[in-house]
Amino acid sequence: MPITIGSNLGSLRAQRRLADNSSALSQVFERLSTGQRINRASDDAAGLAISETLSSKSRVFNRAAKNLNDGISLLNMADGALEQTSRLLERMGELSAQAANGTLSNAQRETLNKEFNALDHEIRRIAASTEFNSQDILSGSKNNQSYEMFTPGFTNDIELSGDGKFYAGADPSGTSNLRIRDNESGETRIVSVGSSVDVQKTLNNGDVFFRASNVYYKYDYSAGSYEEILDLTSYGAVVGAYEISEDGNTIVFSSEVQFEDGSTIDQGTLDAGNRRLTFLDIDSGTITQLDNVVSLFTAVKISADGNTIAFNDNVNDIGGLAGSQSDILTVTRDGTSLSEISNLVDGLSGTSLDAVTNDGIVTFRSIYDIGGLNPGGTINFFRVAPDSSLSKLTNWDSAYTLTDVTLSTDSSIITFTSSNDILGENADGISQLYRIDLTTGSFEQVSQLTSSDVFFSGIGGYSADGSHYTILGSDGIADTRLYDATSSTKNFDFEAGFGSAGNIQISVASLLNSVRGLGTFTLSSQDSALSALERVKADIANIGAKRSIIGAGLS
């Protein structure tokens, strides 16, 4: 029996066409939903390759636009911080100009000085706390510090001004010459003295105090000349426990020469064996001497305004205050406020007096368990107020060795050198420079010296604000390096394309590179106020230049 296959060809054709139309309709819907003509290789193999490339670039560039917006936000943040800093500097300039007015007394200037210091602290807070996405943007990077090499190198002490602008020392070509350099303008002066020079202090205005053969001199930078200010050799005596106020107007020293108040340096009488606390007013050349303060004066420190003195004594009974232990005492210039800050320890060897402020607050370091705050017996910094309230500034449990300890004018910045690995950045045990800012709470290893660098031991120097320091180069005494620890910038990389071709780098300079000498200026005298005014003017110009660079990046 034959088999017959029945086919409805019309129906099959209709079904096939319906399936084709359904597929085409699905493709249309897919294109409508995606907005793309090519959604798979079958749509257009060659076109798909081009489409995928363009799609990838489009998504990357969209992300790049967002990245650049983040960069603009970062620059806006930096510009806002600089704008606020500029406003603070303008007010500091007003205060400096007011304090520089000759009609004010030094007591009146002290009120202005307090506000000046408060504004100074606020700028440091801005520098330390301005962040974008938890990243510091105004702190710079200490790993890219610049330095300047000068030859021949120094063989005697180099004293830098508090803001790092000036340095002075015995000229290497002849130690009977005084060498002074302005690190900003590059001007160098060689001053012939005639005998071996030992620089004692360099002020922010370029004035230099130095000693030559037990005679003390002051070099006036603006006048370009020096004059003798203190000489006791005619009495057969020498100057002891010598210290200069930061305003450059007062010298305090211990002397076996007895003077009447208001007398000059050539009107005394030798009183061998009895050292009195003696003040020399540099402007007037007159002497004030405290008869109730007769001591060996193991150490003496003077406030920036020259009105408050702190000193160590561990032998004498001064004004009825027993001296059987290592006492820290303070006294005002008129001698009316002699007080024992604290009868601290049983021996002097473990305690060092470091500074005293205009308000009579004393900073010192000790290995002893003072007030029960240091049971570990390791070296730490302490601060004690006139009411004897005590605070511990550091909390170190290890036995560190600190050298060349220096405090800023307002005692808010502590700088020192140490070969200990205090912060975990000095595993090789190289002598490094450290800086503690008590205003912001920051503690940093400023220098990043390697084994090929040798830090000067008692020969180099650094500024009180920690911005500049000198080292002996690895090639020996022939060269000396002056480092600018604030010169570096911090780089932020933004991806605005593909790979290195699309990388955009934004460099933001350290704020402290533009605002120099924070913590090192005082308005205590007319001269120091003028010096502060000049610094503030320069800082405002520096901030303006930095803001113009940022503005160019935002335009």
C-alpha positions as CSV (number, residue, x, y, z in Angstrom):
1,M,0.0,0.0,0.0
2,P,1.5,3.3,-1.0
3,I,2.4,6.0,1.6
4,T,1.4,9.6,0.9
5,I,2.9,12.6,2.6
6,G,0.5,15.4,2.9
7,S,2.1,18.9,3.1
8,N,0.5,22.3,3.5
9,L,3.1,24.3,1.8
10,G,1.2,27.5,2.2
11,S,1.1,27.0,6.0
12,L,4.8,26.2,6.2
13,R,5.6,29.3,4.3
14,A,3.4,31.4,6.5
15,Q,5.0,29.9,9.7
16,R,8.5,30.6,8.4
17,R,7.7,34.2,7.5
18,L,6.0,34.7,10.8
19,A,9.2,33.4,12.6
20,D,11.3,35.7,10.5
21,N,9.1,38.7,11.3
22,S,9.1,37.8,14.9
23,S,12.9,37.6,15.0
24,A,13.1,40.9,13.1
25,L,10.6,42.4,15.5
26,S,12.7,41.2,18.5
27,Q,15.8,42.7,17.0
28,V,13.9,46.0,16.6
29,F,12.7,45.9,20.2
30,E,16.3,45.1,21.3
31,R,17.6,48.0,19.4
32,L,14.9,50.3,20.8
33,S,15.6,49.1,24.4
34,T,19.4,49.4,24.1
35,G,19.6,52.4,21.8
36,Q,22.2,50.5,19.8
37,R,22.0,49.3,16.2
38,I,24.6,46.5,16.9
39,N,24.0,44.3,19.9
40,R,25.7,41.1,18.8
41,A,28.2,40.0,16.3
42,S,25.5,38.7,14.0
43,D,24.1,42.2,13.6
44,D,27.3,43.5,12.1
45,A,30.6,41.8,12.8
46,A,32.8,44.6,11.6
47,G,30.6,47.2,13.2
48,L,30.6,45.4,16.5
49,A,34.4,45.7,16.9
50,I,34.2,49.4,16.3
51,S,31.1,49.8,18.6
52,E,32.7,47.9,21.5
53,T,35.9,50.1,21.3
54,L,33.8,53.3,21.2
55,S,31.6,52.1,24.1
56,S,34.6,51.3,26.2
57,K,36.2,54.7,25.6
58,S,32.9,56.4,26.3
59,R,32.6,54.7,29.7
60,V,36.2,55.5,30.5
61,F,35.8,59.1,29.5
62,N,32.7,59.5,31.6
63,R,34.6,58.2,34.6
64,A,37.5,60.5,33.7
65,A,35.2,63.5,33.8
66,K,34.1,62.4,37.3
67,N,37.8,62.0,38.3
68,L,38.6,65.5,37.0
69,N,35.6,66.9,39.0
70,D,37.2,65.3,42.1
71,G,40.4,67.0,41.2
72,I,38.6,70.3,40.9
73,S,37.1,69.7,44.3
74,L,40.5,69.0,45.7
75,L,41.9,72.3,44.3
76,N,38.8,74.2,45.6
77,M,39.5,72.7,49.0
78,A,43.2,73.8,48.8
79,D,42.2,77.3,47.5
80,G,39.7,77.7,50.3
81,A,42.4,76.9,52.9
82,L,44.8,79.3,51.3
83,E,42.2,82.0,51.2
84,Q,41.5,81.6,54.9
85,T,45.3,81.6,55.6
86,S,45.6,84.8,53.6
87,R,42.9,86.5,55.8
88,L,44.7,85.4,58.9
89,L,48.0,86.8,57.6
90,E,46.4,90.1,56.8
91,R,45.2,90.4,60.4
92,M,48.7,89.4,61.6
93,G,50.1,92.1,59.4
94,E,47.7,94.7,61.1
95,L,48.9,93.6,64.5
96,S,52.5,93.7,63.5
97,A,52.1,97.2,62.1
98,Q,50.3,98.3,65.2
99,A,53.0,96.8,67.5
100,A,55.7,98.5,65.4
101,N,54.3,101.9,66.3
102,G,56.7,103.7,68.6
103,T,54.0,105.1,70.8
104,L,53.2,101.7,72.4
105,S,54.9,100.3,75.4
106,N,56.2,96.7,75.5
107,A,53.5,95.8,78.0
108,Q,50.8,97.0,75.5
109,R,52.5,95.1,72.7
110,E,52.1,91.9,74.7
111,T,48.3,92.0,74.2
112,L,48.8,92.2,70.5
113,N,51.4,89.4,70.7
114,K,48.8,87.1,72.3
115,E,46.4,87.5,69.3
116,F,49.3,87.2,66.9
117,N,50.3,83.9,68.4
118,A,46.7,82.7,68.3
119,L,46.5,83.4,64.6
120,D,49.8,81.7,64.1
121,H,48.5,78.6,65.7
122,E,45.3,78.7,63.6
123,I,47.4,78.7,60.4
124,R,49.4,75.7,61.6
125,R,46.1,73.9,62.4
126,I,44.9,74.6,58.8
127,A,48.1,73.3,57.4
128,A,47.8,70.1,59.4
129,S,44.1,69.4,59.2
130,T,43.1,70.4,55.6
131,E,42.1,67.0,54.0
132,F,40.4,65.6,51.0
133,N,39.1,62.1,51.3
134,S,41.3,61.7,54.4
135,Q,44.4,62.7,52.5
136,D,46.5,65.7,53.7
137,I,46.7,68.2,50.8
138,L,48.8,71.0,52.3
139,S,51.5,69.1,54.2
140,G,53.8,68.4,51.3
141,S,56.0,65.4,51.1
142,K,59.2,65.3,53.2
143,N,60.7,62.7,50.8
144,N,61.5,65.3,48.2
145,Q,63.3,68.0,50.2
146,S,65.6,70.3,48.2
147,Y,69.0,71.4,49.4
148,E,71.6,73.9,48.4
149,M,75.3,73.1,48.5
150,F,77.8,75.7,49.4
151,T,81.6,75.5,49.4
152,P,83.7,75.8,51.4
153,G,81.8,74.2,54.3
154,F,81.7,75.4,57.9
155,T,84.0,74.2,60.6
156,N,82.3,76.1,63.5
157,D,78.7,76.4,64.6
158,I,76.1,77.6,62.1
159,E,73.2,79.5,63.8
160,L,70.0,79.7,61.7
161,S,67.3,82.3,62.4
162,G,64.1,81.0,63.8
163,D,62.4,81.1,60.4
164,G,65.4,79.7,58.5
165,K,65.8,82.8,56.4
166,F,69.3,83.7,57.7
167,Y,72.3,81.7,58.8
168,A,75.5,83.0,60.3
169,G,78.8,81.4,61.3
170,A,82.6,81.8,61.2
171,D,83.6,82.1,57.6
172,P,85.4,78.9,56.5
173,S,88.1,80.9,54.6
174,G,89.0,82.6,57.9
175,T,87.4,82.1,61.3
176,S,88.1,85.7,62.2
177,N,85.4,86.7,59.6
178,L,81.7,86.5,60.2
179,R,79.7,85.1,57.4
180,I,76.0,85.9,57.1
181,R,73.7,84.7,54.3
182,D,70.1,85.6,53.3
183,N,68.8,82.2,52.1
184,E,65.9,83.8,50.2
185,S,67.7,86.5,48.3
186,G,71.1,84.6,48.1
187,E,73.0,87.7,49.4
188,T,76.1,86.7,51.4
189,R,78.1,89.1,53.6
190,I,81.6,88.6,54.9
191,V,82.4,90.8,58.0
192,S,86.0,91.1,59.2
193,V,86.1,90.9,63.0
194,G,89.8,90.4,63.7
195,S,89.5,87.4,66.1
196,S,87.9,84.0,66.2
197,V,84.1,84.3,65.8
198,D,81.6,82.2,67.8
199,V,78.1,83.0,66.8
200,Q,75.6,82.9,69.6
201,K,72.2,83.8,68.0
202,T,70.8,84.8,64.6
203,L,67.5,86.7,64.6
204,N,64.8,86.6,62.0
205,N,65.7,90.1,60.8
206,G,69.3,89.1,60.1
207,D,70.9,90.6,63.3
208,V,73.6,88.4,64.7
209,F,75.0,88.1,68.2
210,F,78.5,86.7,68.4
211,R,81.5,86.4,70.7
212,A,85.1,87.1,69.9
213,S,87.8,86.6,72.6
214,N,85.2,86.8,75.5
215,V,83.8,90.1,74.1
216,Y,80.2,90.1,72.9
217,Y,79.0,91.9,69.8
218,K,75.9,92.6,67.8
219,Y,75.8,92.8,64.0
220,D,73.0,95.0,62.8
221,Y,71.9,93.6,59.4
222,S,70.0,96.7,58.3
223,A,72.9,99.0,59.2
224,G,75.6,96.6,57.9
225,S,77.8,97.1,60.9
226,Y,78.5,95.6,64.3
227,E,79.2,97.0,67.8
228,E,80.5,95.8,71.1
229,I,77.7,95.2,73.6
230,L,79.3,93.3,76.5
231,D,82.8,93.0,77.8
232,L,83.8,92.0,81.4
233,T,87.5,91.3,80.7
234,S,88.6,94.6,82.2
235,Y,87.3,93.3,85.5
236,G,89.1,90.0,85.3
237,A,85.7,88.3,84.9
238,V,83.9,86.4,82.2
239,V,80.2,86.3,81.2
240,G,78.4,83.2,82.4
241,A,75.0,81.6,81.6
242,Y,74.4,84.0,78.6
243,E,71.0,84.1,76.9
244,I,69.4,86.6,74.4
245,S,65.7,87.3,74.2
246,E,64.0,86.6,70.9
247,D,63.1,90.3,70.4
248,G,66.8,91.0,70.4
249,N,66.5,93.7,73.1
250,T,67.7,92.0,76.3
251,I,70.7,89.9,77.3
252,V,70.6,88.0,80.6
253,F,73.8,86.6,82.1
254,S,75.4,85.7,85.4
255,S,78.2,88.1,86.5
256,E,80.7,88.4,89.3
257,V,80.7,92.1,88.5
258,Q,78.3,94.1,90.7
259,F,76.4,96.9,89.1
260,E,74.0,99.6,90.3
261,D,70.7,99.6,88.5
262,G,70.8,102.0,85.5
263,S,74.5,101.9,85.2
264,T,76.4,101.0,82.1
265,I,78.7,98.0,81.5
266,D,81.9,100.0,82.5
267,Q,80.5,101.1,85.9
268,G,80.8,97.9,87.9
269,T,82.9,96.5,90.7
270,L,84.3,92.9,90.8
271,D,82.6,90.8,93.6
272,A,84.5,87.5,93.1
273,G,82.7,84.3,93.8
274,N,79.2,85.9,93.8
275,R,77.3,85.5,90.5
276,R,74.3,87.7,90.2
277,L,71.5,87.6,87.6
278,T,72.2,90.6,85.3
279,F,70.2,92.1,82.5
280,L,71.5,94.3,79.7
281,D,69.1,96.5,77.8
282,I,70.8,96.6,74.4
283,D,69.1,99.7,73.1
284,S,69.9,101.9,76.1
285,G,73.1,100.0,77.2
286,T,71.9,100.1,80.8
287,I,72.2,97.3,83.4
288,T,69.6,95.9,85.8
289,Q,71.0,93.5,88.4
290,L,69.1,91.3,91.0
291,D,70.9,91.3,94.3
292,N,68.5,88.6,95.7
293,V,69.5,86.1,93.0
294,V,73.0,84.9,93.6
295,S,73.6,81.5,92.1
296,L,75.8,79.2,90.1
297,F,73.2,79.3,87.3
298,T,73.6,75.8,85.9
299,A,71.2,77.0,83.1
300,V,69.3,80.1,82.3
301,K,66.5,80.8,79.8
302,I,64.8,84.1,78.9
303,S,61.4,84.8,77.5
304,A,60.9,86.4,74.1
305,D,60.1,89.8,75.6
306,G,63.1,89.6,78.0
307,N,60.9,90.1,81.1
308,T,60.8,86.5,82.6
309,I,63.8,84.3,83.4
310,A,63.9,80.6,84.4
311,F,67.1,79.1,85.8
312,N,68.4,75.9,87.4
313,D,70.1,75.9,90.8
314,N,71.0,73.0,92.9
315,V,73.3,74.6,95.5
316,N,72.2,77.9,96.8
317,D,69.4,79.1,99.1
318,I,68.0,81.9,96.9
319,G,65.5,84.3,98.5
320,G,64.7,81.7,101.2
321,L,64.0,79.0,98.6
322,A,66.1,76.0,99.5
323,G,68.6,74.9,96.9
324,S,69.5,71.5,98.2
325,Q,67.8,69.9,95.2
326,S,67.6,70.6,91.5
327,D,65.3,73.6,91.6
328,I,63.8,75.4,88.6
329,L,63.1,79.0,89.6
330,T,61.7,81.9,87.7
331,V,62.1,85.6,88.3
332,T,60.8,88.7,86.5
333,R,63.2,91.4,85.3
334,D,62.4,93.7,88.2
335,G,63.1,91.0,90.7
336,T,59.7,91.2,92.4
337,S,58.4,87.7,91.4
338,L,61.1,85.3,92.4
339,S,59.4,81.9,92.7
340,E,60.3,78.2,92.8
341,I,58.4,76.6,90.1
342,S,59.1,73.1,91.4
343,N,61.5,71.3,93.6
344,L,61.7,68.5,91.2
345,V,64.4,65.9,91.5
346,D,67.4,64.7,93.6
347,G,70.0,65.5,91.0
348,L,70.6,67.8,88.1
349,S,72.1,65.3,85.6
350,G,68.7,64.0,84.4
351,T,66.9,67.3,84.1
352,S,67.4,70.0,81.4
353,L,65.8,73.4,81.3
354,D,64.7,74.3,77.8
355,A,62.5,77.4,77.6
356,V,60.3,79.9,79.4
357,T,57.4,81.9,77.8
358,N,56.3,85.5,78.4
359,D,53.7,84.1,80.7
360,G,56.2,82.3,82.8
361,I,55.4,78.8,81.5
362,V,58.6,76.6,81.7
363,T,59.4,73.7,79.4
364,F,62.0,71.1,80.5
365,R,62.9,67.5,80.1
366,S,63.7,64.9,82.7
367,I,64.2,61.2,83.3
368,Y,62.6,61.4,86.7
369,D,59.1,60.4,87.8
370,I,57.9,64.0,88.3
371,G,54.5,64.3,89.8
372,G,53.9,60.6,89.2
373,L,53.7,61.2,85.5
374,N,56.9,59.4,84.4
375,P,57.1,56.1,86.3
376,G,59.2,54.5,83.5
377,G,62.2,56.8,84.2
378,T,62.7,57.6,80.5
379,I,63.4,61.0,79.0
380,N,60.2,63.1,78.4
381,F,59.3,66.7,78.0
382,F,57.3,68.5,80.7
383,R,55.7,71.8,81.1
384,V,55.0,73.7,84.4
385,A,53.0,76.8,84.8
386,P,53.5,79.6,87.4
387,D,50.9,78.0,89.6
388,S,53.0,74.8,89.6
389,S,50.5,72.9,87.5
390,L,52.4,70.2,85.7
391,S,51.8,68.5,82.4
392,K,53.7,65.8,80.4
393,L,54.2,66.7,76.8
394,T,55.5,63.4,75.5
395,N,54.9,59.8,76.5
396,W,58.0,57.9,75.6
397,D,58.7,54.6,77.2
398,S,62.1,54.0,75.6
399,A,65.4,55.5,76.6
400,Y,66.0,58.1,73.8
401,T,69.0,60.4,73.6
402,L,68.1,63.9,72.5
403,T,70.6,66.6,71.5
404,D,70.5,70.2,70.3
405,V,67.0,70.7,71.8
406,T,65.4,74.0,70.6
407,L,62.0,75.5,71.2
408,S,60.2,78.1,69.2
409,T,59.6,81.6,70.5
410,D,56.2,80.7,72.0
411,S,57.4,77.2,73.1
412,S,54.8,75.5,70.9
413,I,57.4,73.8,68.6
414,I,60.1,71.5,69.9
415,T,63.0,70.5,67.6
416,F,65.8,68.2,68.4
417,T,68.2,65.6,66.9
418,S,68.4,62.0,67.8
419,S,69.9,58.8,66.3
420,N,67.1,56.7,67.9
421,D,64.4,55.2,65.7
422,I,61.6,57.1,67.5
423,L,59.0,56.9,64.8
424,G,60.0,53.8,62.9
425,E,61.7,55.7,60.1
426,N,65.3,55.5,61.2
427,A,66.3,51.9,61.3
428,D,69.9,52.7,60.4
429,G,70.4,54.8,63.5
430,I,71.4,58.0,61.6
431,S,71.2,61.3,63.5
432,Q,68.0,62.9,62.3
433,L,66.0,66.0,63.0
434,Y,62.7,65.7,64.7
435,R,59.9,68.2,65.2
436,I,57.0,68.3,67.6
437,D,54.2,70.8,67.1
438,L,52.3,71.0,70.4
439,T,49.6,73.1,68.7
440,T,48.6,70.5,66.2
441,G,49.8,67.4,68.1
442,S,52.0,66.4,65.2
443,F,55.4,64.6,65.7
444,E,57.5,64.0,62.6
445,Q,61.0,63.0,61.6
446,V,61.9,66.1,59.5
447,S,65.1,64.8,57.9
448,Q,65.5,61.6,55.8
449,L,69.2,61.3,55.9
450,T,71.0,58.1,54.8
451,S,74.2,56.5,55.8
452,S,76.0,58.6,53.2
453,D,75.0,61.8,55.1
454,V,76.6,62.8,58.4
455,F,74.6,65.2,60.5
456,F,76.7,67.9,62.1
457,S,77.3,67.2,65.8
458,G,77.4,70.6,67.5
459,I,78.6,72.2,64.2
460,G,75.6,72.3,62.0
461,G,72.3,73.9,62.9
462,Y,68.6,74.2,62.2
463,S,65.8,76.7,62.5
464,A,63.5,76.7,65.5
465,D,60.5,76.1,63.2
466,G,62.1,73.0,61.8
467,S,62.0,74.4,58.2
468,H,65.7,74.4,57.5
469,Y,68.7,72.4,58.7
470,T,72.4,72.0,57.7
471,I,74.4,68.8,57.3
472,L,77.9,67.9,56.3
473,G,78.0,66.3,52.9
474,S,79.3,62.8,52.4
475,D,82.4,64.1,50.7
476,G,83.7,65.7,53.8
477,I,84.1,69.2,55.3
478,A,84.5,70.8,51.9
479,D,80.8,71.0,51.4
480,T,77.8,72.0,53.5
481,R,74.2,71.3,52.6
482,L,71.3,73.6,53.6
483,Y,68.1,71.7,53.4
484,D,64.6,73.2,53.0
485,A,62.3,70.8,54.7
486,T,59.2,72.6,53.5
487,S,60.2,72.9,49.8
488,S,58.5,69.7,48.6
489,T,55.1,69.4,47.0
490,K,52.5,66.6,47.3
491,N,51.5,65.1,44.0
492,F,47.9,63.8,43.2
493,D,47.5,61.7,40.1
494,F,44.1,61.7,38.3
495,E,43.2,59.3,35.5
496,A,41.6,61.1,32.6
497,G,42.0,58.6,29.9
498,F,43.8,55.4,29.1
499,G,47.1,54.7,31.0
500,S,49.9,57.1,31.1
501,A,48.5,59.1,28.1
502,G,45.5,60.0,30.2
503,N,47.3,60.7,33.5
504,I,47.0,64.2,34.9
505,Q,49.1,65.2,37.9
506,I,48.3,68.0,40.3
507,S,51.1,69.2,42.6
508,V,50.1,71.1,45.7
509,A,52.9,72.8,47.6
510,S,53.3,72.6,51.3
511,L,51.5,75.5,53.1
512,L,54.5,75.9,55.4
513,N,56.7,76.6,52.4
514,S,54.6,79.7,51.7
515,V,54.2,80.8,55.4
516,R,57.6,80.8,57.0
517,G,58.6,81.2,60.6
518,L,55.4,80.1,62.3
519,G,56.0,80.1,66.1
520,T,59.2,82.1,65.9
521,F,58.1,85.7,65.8
522,T,57.2,88.0,68.6
523,L,55.7,91.5,68.8
524,S,57.4,92.2,72.2
525,S,59.5,95.1,70.9
526,Q,59.3,97.6,68.1
527,D,62.2,96.0,66.2
528,S,60.8,92.5,66.4
529,A,57.4,93.7,65.3
530,L,58.9,95.3,62.2
531,S,60.7,92.0,61.5
532,A,57.3,90.1,61.9
533,L,55.7,92.7,59.5
534,E,58.3,92.1,56.8
535,R,57.8,88.3,57.2
536,V,54.0,88.6,57.0
537,K,54.2,90.8,53.9
538,A,56.4,88.1,52.2
539,D,54.0,85.3,53.3
540,I,51.0,87.1,51.9
541,A,52.8,87.5,48.5
542,N,53.7,83.8,48.6
543,I,50.1,82.7,49.3
544,G,48.9,84.9,46.5
545,A,51.3,83.2,44.1
546,K,50.2,79.8,45.2
547,R,46.6,80.7,44.8
548,S,47.2,82.0,41.2
549,I,48.7,78.6,40.3
550,I,45.6,76.8,41.7
551,G,43.4,79.3,39.9
552,A,45.0,78.5,36.6
553,G,44.3,74.9,37.2
554,L,40.6,75.7,37.9
555,S,40.2,77.9,34.9
